[in-house]
Amino acid sequence: MKLGYSTKDGKHYAVKVIKRQNVVANEKAIKNEVNIMKSLKHPNLVNMIEFMEKEEYFKTNGSSYHVMSVVLELATGGELFEYVANTGRFNESVSRTYFHQMLDALEYLHKNHIAHRDMKPENLLFDADFNLKIADFGFSTFLNRELKTVLGTERFF
């Protein structure tokens, strides 16, 4: 998998590029993530712009290979994890602002019957204006059954 950005309509976007040879083992998970993201649009989510199932990726040496591409909003402000690791913490006012943005996005997901299942500081990104955006819907699922599977990152302590 590669992550890069592209210019479309004068704006920059993140592009998640997945080699077709890597898709076979993960096709169900990739399609699940894309199907969930297709149904979402919220200012505090990293929204999907476009999905291209069959594209050709050209390398600088002229060779190419087949890929799937997911075009996403670009979150240039970095991860919450990076800020906390480097600064220790935010003041109460800033923390409250980001907590409300996260709750707004989670409420939106739950009203749309979606569980994220991998909430962690590494999956909370900031856009260019430092608005919080929830990212990485790889473990997400529709809430149409009781969830019992243990997923996500294990605790360190």
Rosetta constraint file for C-alpha pairs under 8 A:
AtomPair CA 1 CA 16 HARMONIC 7.09 0.50
AtomPair CA 1 CA 17 HARMONIC 5.66 0.50
AtomPair CA 1 CA 18 HARMONIC 4.67 0.50
AtomPair CA 1 CA 19 HARMONIC 6.55 0.50
AtomPair CA 2 CA 16 HARMONIC 6.03 0.50
AtomPair CA 2 CA 17 HARMONIC 5.14 0.50
AtomPair CA 2 CA 18 HARMONIC 6.64 0.50
AtomPair CA 3 CA 14 HARMONIC 6.97 0.50
AtomPair CA 3 CA 15 HARMONIC 5.79 0.50
AtomPair CA 3 CA 16 HARMONIC 4.84 0.50
AtomPair CA 3 CA 17 HARMONIC 6.24 0.50
AtomPair CA 4 CA 14 HARMONIC 5.63 0.50
AtomPair CA 4 CA 15 HARMONIC 5.27 0.50
AtomPair CA 4 CA 16 HARMONIC 6.74 0.50
AtomPair CA 4 CA 17 HARMONIC 7.98 0.50
AtomPair CA 5 CA 12 HARMONIC 6.46 0.50
AtomPair CA 5 CA 13 HARMONIC 5.23 0.50
AtomPair CA 5 CA 14 HARMONIC 4.24 0.50
AtomPair CA 5 CA 15 HARMONIC 5.23 0.50
AtomPair CA 5 CA 74 HARMONIC 7.58 0.50
AtomPair CA 6 CA 12 HARMONIC 5.67 0.50
AtomPair CA 6 CA 13 HARMONIC 5.43 0.50
AtomPair CA 6 CA 14 HARMONIC 6.52 0.50
AtomPair CA 6 CA 15 HARMONIC 6.76 0.50
AtomPair CA 7 CA 11 HARMONIC 5.47 0.50
AtomPair CA 7 CA 12 HARMONIC 4.65 0.50
AtomPair CA 7 CA 13 HARMONIC 6.36 0.50
AtomPair CA 8 CA 12 HARMONIC 6.43 0.50
AtomPair CA 8 CA 13 HARMONIC 7.33 0.50
AtomPair CA 12 CA 73 HARMONIC 7.79 0.50
AtomPair CA 12 CA 74 HARMONIC 6.45 0.50
AtomPair CA 13 CA 71 HARMONIC 6.48 0.50
AtomPair CA 13 CA 72 HARMONIC 5.75 0.50
AtomPair CA 13 CA 73 HARMONIC 5.10 0.50
AtomPair CA 13 CA 74 HARMONIC 4.65 0.50
AtomPair CA 14 CA 71 HARMONIC 5.81 0.50
AtomPair CA 14 CA 72 HARMONIC 5.00 0.50
AtomPair CA 14 CA 73 HARMONIC 5.87 0.50
AtomPair CA 14 CA 74 HARMONIC 4.81 0.50
AtomPair CA 14 CA 75 HARMONIC 7.90 0.50
AtomPair CA 15 CA 69 HARMONIC 6.43 0.50
AtomPair CA 15 CA 70 HARMONIC 5.61 0.50
AtomPair CA 15 CA 71 HARMONIC 4.52 0.50
AtomPair CA 15 CA 72 HARMONIC 6.05 0.50
AtomPair CA 16 CA 69 HARMONIC 5.57 0.50
AtomPair CA 16 CA 70 HARMONIC 5.03 0.50
AtomPair CA 16 CA 71 HARMONIC 6.42 0.50
AtomPair CA 16 CA 72 HARMONIC 7.65 0.50
AtomPair CA 17 CA 67 HARMONIC 6.36 0.50
AtomPair CA 17 CA 68 HARMONIC 5.89 0.50
AtomPair CA 17 CA 69 HARMONIC 4.61 0.50
AtomPair CA 17 CA 70 HARMONIC 6.61 0.50
AtomPair CA 18 CA 22 HARMONIC 6.80 0.50
AtomPair CA 18 CA 23 HARMONIC 6.91 0.50
AtomPair CA 18 CA 67 HARMONIC 5.34 0.50
AtomPair CA 18 CA 68 HARMONIC 5.18 0.50
AtomPair CA 18 CA 69 HARMONIC 6.33 0.50
AtomPair CA 19 CA 23 HARMONIC 6.53 0.50
AtomPair CA 19 CA 65 HARMONIC 7.31 0.50
AtomPair CA 19 CA 66 HARMONIC 6.15 0.50
AtomPair CA 19 CA 67 HARMONIC 4.39 0.50
AtomPair CA 19 CA 68 HARMONIC 6.49 0.50
AtomPair CA 20 CA 24 HARMONIC 7.16 0.50
AtomPair CA 20 CA 65 HARMONIC 7.93 0.50
AtomPair CA 20 CA 66 HARMONIC 5.50 0.50
AtomPair CA 20 CA 67 HARMONIC 4.77 0.50
AtomPair CA 20 CA 68 HARMONIC 6.39 0.50
AtomPair CA 22 CA 26 HARMONIC 6.92 0.50
AtomPair CA 23 CA 27 HARMONIC 4.92 0.50
AtomPair CA 23 CA 30 HARMONIC 7.66 0.50
AtomPair CA 26 CA 30 HARMONIC 6.05 0.50
AtomPair CA 27 CA 31 HARMONIC 6.00 0.50
AtomPair CA 28 CA 32 HARMONIC 6.04 0.50
AtomPair CA 29 CA 33 HARMONIC 6.18 0.50
AtomPair CA 29 CA 138 HARMONIC 6.82 0.50
AtomPair CA 29 CA 139 HARMONIC 7.96 0.50
AtomPair CA 30 CA 34 HARMONIC 6.23 0.50
AtomPair CA 30 CA 138 HARMONIC 7.21 0.50
AtomPair CA 31 CA 35 HARMONIC 5.97 0.50
AtomPair CA 32 CA 36 HARMONIC 6.19 0.50
AtomPair CA 32 CA 138 HARMONIC 7.83 0.50
AtomPair CA 32 CA 140 HARMONIC 8.00 0.50
AtomPair CA 32 CA 141 HARMONIC 7.60 0.50
AtomPair CA 33 CA 37 HARMONIC 6.15 0.50
AtomPair CA 33 CA 137 HARMONIC 5.67 0.50
AtomPair CA 33 CA 138 HARMONIC 5.33 0.50
AtomPair CA 33 CA 139 HARMONIC 7.55 0.50
AtomPair CA 33 CA 140 HARMONIC 6.77 0.50
AtomPair CA 34 CA 38 HARMONIC 6.01 0.50
AtomPair CA 34 CA 51 HARMONIC 7.40 0.50
AtomPair CA 34 CA 70 HARMONIC 7.87 0.50
AtomPair CA 35 CA 39 HARMONIC 6.83 0.50
AtomPair CA 36 CA 40 HARMONIC 6.93 0.50
AtomPair CA 36 CA 114 HARMONIC 7.79 0.50
AtomPair CA 36 CA 137 HARMONIC 7.74 0.50
AtomPair CA 36 CA 140 HARMONIC 7.52 0.50
AtomPair CA 36 CA 141 HARMONIC 7.40 0.50
AtomPair CA 36 CA 142 HARMONIC 7.68 0.50
AtomPair CA 37 CA 47 HARMONIC 6.90 0.50
AtomPair CA 37 CA 48 HARMONIC 5.98 0.50
AtomPair CA 37 CA 137 HARMONIC 7.40 0.50
AtomPair CA 38 CA 48 HARMONIC 6.62 0.50
AtomPair CA 40 CA 47 HARMONIC 6.89 0.50
AtomPair CA 40 CA 48 HARMONIC 7.94 0.50
AtomPair CA 40 CA 109 HARMONIC 7.96 0.50
AtomPair CA 41 CA 45 HARMONIC 7.26 0.50
AtomPair CA 41 CA 47 HARMONIC 5.98 0.50
AtomPair CA 42 CA 47 HARMONIC 7.08 0.50
AtomPair CA 42 CA 105 HARMONIC 6.92 0.50
AtomPair CA 42 CA 108 HARMONIC 7.64 0.50
AtomPair CA 43 CA 105 HARMONIC 7.87 0.50
AtomPair CA 43 CA 133 HARMONIC 7.35 0.50
AtomPair CA 44 CA 101 HARMONIC 6.30 0.50
AtomPair CA 44 CA 102 HARMONIC 6.97 0.50
AtomPair CA 44 CA 104 HARMONIC 7.45 0.50
AtomPair CA 44 CA 105 HARMONIC 5.47 0.50
AtomPair CA 44 CA 131 HARMONIC 7.12 0.50
AtomPair CA 44 CA 132 HARMONIC 5.78 0.50
AtomPair CA 44 CA 133 HARMONIC 4.26 0.50
AtomPair CA 44 CA 134 HARMONIC 6.22 0.50
AtomPair CA 45 CA 105 HARMONIC 6.50 0.50
AtomPair CA 45 CA 132 HARMONIC 7.86 0.50
AtomPair CA 45 CA 133 HARMONIC 4.48 0.50
AtomPair CA 45 CA 134 HARMONIC 4.63 0.50
AtomPair CA 45 CA 135 HARMONIC 6.32 0.50
AtomPair CA 46 CA 72 HARMONIC 6.62 0.50
AtomPair CA 46 CA 73 HARMONIC 5.63 0.50
AtomPair CA 46 CA 74 HARMONIC 7.64 0.50
AtomPair CA 46 CA 75 HARMONIC 7.45 0.50
AtomPair CA 46 CA 133 HARMONIC 5.57 0.50
AtomPair CA 46 CA 134 HARMONIC 5.93 0.50
AtomPair CA 46 CA 135 HARMONIC 5.29 0.50
AtomPair CA 47 CA 72 HARMONIC 5.82 0.50
AtomPair CA 47 CA 73 HARMONIC 5.67 0.50
AtomPair CA 48 CA 70 HARMONIC 7.11 0.50
AtomPair CA 48 CA 71 HARMONIC 5.95 0.50
AtomPair CA 48 CA 72 HARMONIC 4.44 0.50
AtomPair CA 48 CA 73 HARMONIC 6.47 0.50
AtomPair CA 49 CA 70 HARMONIC 7.77 0.50
AtomPair CA 49 CA 71 HARMONIC 5.33 0.50
AtomPair CA 49 CA 72 HARMONIC 5.30 0.50
AtomPair CA 49 CA 73 HARMONIC 6.78 0.50
AtomPair CA 50 CA 70 HARMONIC 6.10 0.50
AtomPair CA 50 CA 71 HARMONIC 5.04 0.50
AtomPair CA 50 CA 72 HARMONIC 7.20 0.50
AtomPair CA 51 CA 68 HARMONIC 7.72 0.50
AtomPair CA 51 CA 69 HARMONIC 5.89 0.50
AtomPair CA 51 CA 70 HARMONIC 4.67 0.50
AtomPair CA 51 CA 71 HARMONIC 6.17 0.50
AtomPair CA 52 CA 68 HARMONIC 5.74 0.50
AtomPair CA 52 CA 69 HARMONIC 5.08 0.50
AtomPair CA 52 CA 70 HARMONIC 6.43 0.50
AtomPair CA 53 CA 67 HARMONIC 7.32 0.50
AtomPair CA 53 CA 68 HARMONIC 4.63 0.50
AtomPair CA 53 CA 69 HARMONIC 6.49 0.50
AtomPair CA 54 CA 66 HARMONIC 6.71 0.50
AtomPair CA 54 CA 67 HARMONIC 6.02 0.50
AtomPair CA 54 CA 68 HARMONIC 5.51 0.50
AtomPair CA 54 CA 69 HARMONIC 7.90 0.50
AtomPair CA 55 CA 66 HARMONIC 5.69 0.50
AtomPair CA 55 CA 67 HARMONIC 5.24 0.50
AtomPair CA 55 CA 68 HARMONIC 6.05 0.50
AtomPair CA 55 CA 69 HARMONIC 7.22 0.50
AtomPair CA 56 CA 64 HARMONIC 6.49 0.50
AtomPair CA 56 CA 65 HARMONIC 5.67 0.50
AtomPair CA 56 CA 66 HARMONIC 4.56 0.50
AtomPair CA 56 CA 67 HARMONIC 5.92 0.50
AtomPair CA 57 CA 64 HARMONIC 5.32 0.50
AtomPair CA 57 CA 65 HARMONIC 5.43 0.50
AtomPair CA 57 CA 66 HARMONIC 6.06 0.50
AtomPair CA 57 CA 67 HARMONIC 6.39 0.50
AtomPair CA 58 CA 62 HARMONIC 6.28 0.50
AtomPair CA 58 CA 63 HARMONIC 5.96 0.50
AtomPair CA 58 CA 64 HARMONIC 4.34 0.50
AtomPair CA 58 CA 65 HARMONIC 6.88 0.50
AtomPair CA 59 CA 63 HARMONIC 5.47 0.50
AtomPair CA 59 CA 64 HARMONIC 5.74 0.50
AtomPair CA 74 CA 127 HARMONIC 7.01 0.50
AtomPair CA 75 CA 125 HARMONIC 6.28 0.50
AtomPair CA 75 CA 126 HARMONIC 5.55 0.50
AtomPair CA 75 CA 127 HARMONIC 4.15 0.50
AtomPair CA 75 CA 128 HARMONIC 6.46 0.50
AtomPair CA 75 CA 133 HARMONIC 7.82 0.50
AtomPair CA 76 CA 126 HARMONIC 6.64 0.50
AtomPair CA 76 CA 127 HARMONIC 5.33 0.50
AtomPair CA 76 CA 128 HARMONIC 5.33 0.50
AtomPair CA 77 CA 125 HARMONIC 6.81 0.50
AtomPair CA 77 CA 126 HARMONIC 4.45 0.50
AtomPair CA 77 CA 127 HARMONIC 4.97 0.50
AtomPair CA 77 CA 128 HARMONIC 5.29 0.50
AtomPair CA 77 CA 129 HARMONIC 7.56 0.50
AtomPair CA 77 CA 130 HARMONIC 6.01 0.50
AtomPair CA 78 CA 82 HARMONIC 7.06 0.50
AtomPair CA 78 CA 125 HARMONIC 5.57 0.50
AtomPair CA 78 CA 126 HARMONIC 5.56 0.50
AtomPair CA 78 CA 127 HARMONIC 7.60 0.50
AtomPair CA 79 CA 83 HARMONIC 6.80 0.50
AtomPair CA 79 CA 121 HARMONIC 6.81 0.50
AtomPair CA 79 CA 122 HARMONIC 5.61 0.50
AtomPair CA 79 CA 123 HARMONIC 7.01 0.50
AtomPair CA 79 CA 124 HARMONIC 5.80 0.50
AtomPair CA 79 CA 125 HARMONIC 4.40 0.50
AtomPair CA 79 CA 126 HARMONIC 6.34 0.50
AtomPair CA 80 CA 84 HARMONIC 6.25 0.50
AtomPair CA 80 CA 121 HARMONIC 5.14 0.50
AtomPair CA 80 CA 122 HARMONIC 6.32 0.50
AtomPair CA 80 CA 123 HARMONIC 7.82 0.50
AtomPair CA 80 CA 124 HARMONIC 5.55 0.50
AtomPair CA 80 CA 125 HARMONIC 5.87 0.50
AtomPair CA 80 CA 126 HARMONIC 7.29 0.50
AtomPair CA 81 CA 85 HARMONIC 5.96 0.50
AtomPair CA 81 CA 121 HARMONIC 4.60 0.50
AtomPair CA 81 CA 122 HARMONIC 5.19 0.50
AtomPair CA 81 CA 124 HARMONIC 7.70 0.50
AtomPair CA 82 CA 86 HARMONIC 6.06 0.50
AtomPair CA 82 CA 122 HARMONIC 7.84 0.50
AtomPair CA 83 CA 87 HARMONIC 5.78 0.50
AtomPair CA 83 CA 88 HARMONIC 7.54 0.50
AtomPair CA 83 CA 89 HARMONIC 7.69 0.50
AtomPair CA 84 CA 88 HARMONIC 4.84 0.50
AtomPair CA 84 CA 89 HARMONIC 5.22 0.50
AtomPair CA 84 CA 90 HARMONIC 7.49 0.50
AtomPair CA 90 CA 94 HARMONIC 5.97 0.50
AtomPair CA 90 CA 95 HARMONIC 5.67 0.50
AtomPair CA 91 CA 95 HARMONIC 6.07 0.50
AtomPair CA 92 CA 96 HARMONIC 5.97 0.50
AtomPair CA 93 CA 97 HARMONIC 6.31 0.50
AtomPair CA 94 CA 98 HARMONIC 6.36 0.50
AtomPair CA 95 CA 99 HARMONIC 6.02 0.50
AtomPair CA 96 CA 100 HARMONIC 6.15 0.50
AtomPair CA 97 CA 101 HARMONIC 6.37 0.50
AtomPair CA 98 CA 102 HARMONIC 6.12 0.50
AtomPair CA 98 CA 131 HARMONIC 7.67 0.50
AtomPair CA 98 CA 132 HARMONIC 6.17 0.50
AtomPair CA 99 CA 103 HARMONIC 6.13 0.50
AtomPair CA 100 CA 104 HARMONIC 6.05 0.50
AtomPair CA 101 CA 105 HARMONIC 6.35 0.50
AtomPair CA 101 CA 131 HARMONIC 7.80 0.50
AtomPair CA 101 CA 132 HARMONIC 6.29 0.50
AtomPair CA 101 CA 133 HARMONIC 7.95 0.50
AtomPair CA 102 CA 106 HARMONIC 6.16 0.50
AtomPair CA 102 CA 132 HARMONIC 6.93 0.50
AtomPair CA 102 CA 133 HARMONIC 7.46 0.50
AtomPair CA 102 CA 134 HARMONIC 7.26 0.50
AtomPair CA 103 CA 107 HARMONIC 5.89 0.50
AtomPair CA 104 CA 108 HARMONIC 6.22 0.50
AtomPair CA 105 CA 109 HARMONIC 6.25 0.50
AtomPair CA 105 CA 134 HARMONIC 7.37 0.50
AtomPair CA 106 CA 110 HARMONIC 6.11 0.50
AtomPair CA 107 CA 111 HARMONIC 6.03 0.50
AtomPair CA 108 CA 112 HARMONIC 6.27 0.50
AtomPair CA 109 CA 113 HARMONIC 6.30 0.50
AtomPair CA 109 CA 114 HARMONIC 5.06 0.50
AtomPair CA 109 CA 115 HARMONIC 6.71 0.50
AtomPair CA 109 CA 116 HARMONIC 7.71 0.50
AtomPair CA 110 CA 114 HARMONIC 5.21 0.50
AtomPair CA 110 CA 115 HARMONIC 6.43 0.50
AtomPair CA 110 CA 143 HARMONIC 8.00 0.50
AtomPair CA 113 CA 142 HARMONIC 5.54 0.50
AtomPair CA 113 CA 143 HARMONIC 4.81 0.50
AtomPair CA 113 CA 144 HARMONIC 7.26 0.50
AtomPair CA 114 CA 140 HARMONIC 6.80 0.50
AtomPair CA 114 CA 141 HARMONIC 5.68 0.50
AtomPair CA 114 CA 142 HARMONIC 4.50 0.50
AtomPair CA 114 CA 143 HARMONIC 5.36 0.50
AtomPair CA 115 CA 140 HARMONIC 5.48 0.50
AtomPair CA 115 CA 141 HARMONIC 5.50 0.50
AtomPair CA 115 CA 142 HARMONIC 6.32 0.50
AtomPair CA 115 CA 143 HARMONIC 6.30 0.50
AtomPair CA 116 CA 137 HARMONIC 6.20 0.50
AtomPair CA 116 CA 139 HARMONIC 6.47 0.50
AtomPair CA 116 CA 140 HARMONIC 4.34 0.50
AtomPair CA 116 CA 141 HARMONIC 6.81 0.50
AtomPair CA 117 CA 139 HARMONIC 5.79 0.50
AtomPair CA 117 CA 140 HARMONIC 5.69 0.50
AtomPair CA 117 CA 141 HARMONIC 7.88 0.50
AtomPair CA 117 CA 151 HARMONIC 6.68 0.50
AtomPair CA 117 CA 152 HARMONIC 6.46 0.50
AtomPair CA 118 CA 123 HARMONIC 7.63 0.50
AtomPair CA 118 CA 136 HARMONIC 7.86 0.50
AtomPair CA 118 CA 137 HARMONIC 7.87 0.50
AtomPair CA 118 CA 139 HARMONIC 6.44 0.50
AtomPair CA 118 CA 140 HARMONIC 7.66 0.50
AtomPair CA 118 CA 151 HARMONIC 7.11 0.50
AtomPair CA 118 CA 152 HARMONIC 4.77 0.50
AtomPair CA 118 CA 153 HARMONIC 7.05 0.50
AtomPair CA 119 CA 123 HARMONIC 6.36 0.50
AtomPair CA 119 CA 124 HARMONIC 7.72 0.50
AtomPair CA 119 CA 152 HARMONIC 7.84 0.50
AtomPair CA 120 CA 124 HARMONIC 6.79 0.50
AtomPair CA 123 CA 134 HARMONIC 5.98 0.50
AtomPair CA 123 CA 135 HARMONIC 5.03 0.50
AtomPair CA 123 CA 136 HARMONIC 6.11 0.50
AtomPair CA 124 CA 132 HARMONIC 6.50 0.50
AtomPair CA 124 CA 133 HARMONIC 5.68 0.50
AtomPair CA 124 CA 134 HARMONIC 4.81 0.50
AtomPair CA 124 CA 135 HARMONIC 6.08 0.50
AtomPair CA 125 CA 132 HARMONIC 5.71 0.50
AtomPair CA 125 CA 133 HARMONIC 5.07 0.50
AtomPair CA 125 CA 134 HARMONIC 6.29 0.50
AtomPair CA 125 CA 135 HARMONIC 6.77 0.50
AtomPair CA 126 CA 130 HARMONIC 4.78 0.50
AtomPair CA 126 CA 131 HARMONIC 5.29 0.50
AtomPair CA 126 CA 132 HARMONIC 4.73 0.50
AtomPair CA 126 CA 133 HARMONIC 5.83 0.50
AtomPair CA 127 CA 131 HARMONIC 5.49 0.50
AtomPair CA 127 CA 132 HARMONIC 6.78 0.50
AtomPair CA 127 CA 133 HARMONIC 7.09 0.50
AtomPair CA 139 CA 151 HARMONIC 7.16 0.50
AtomPair CA 139 CA 152 HARMONIC 7.29 0.50
AtomPair CA 143 CA 147 HARMONIC 7.73 0.50
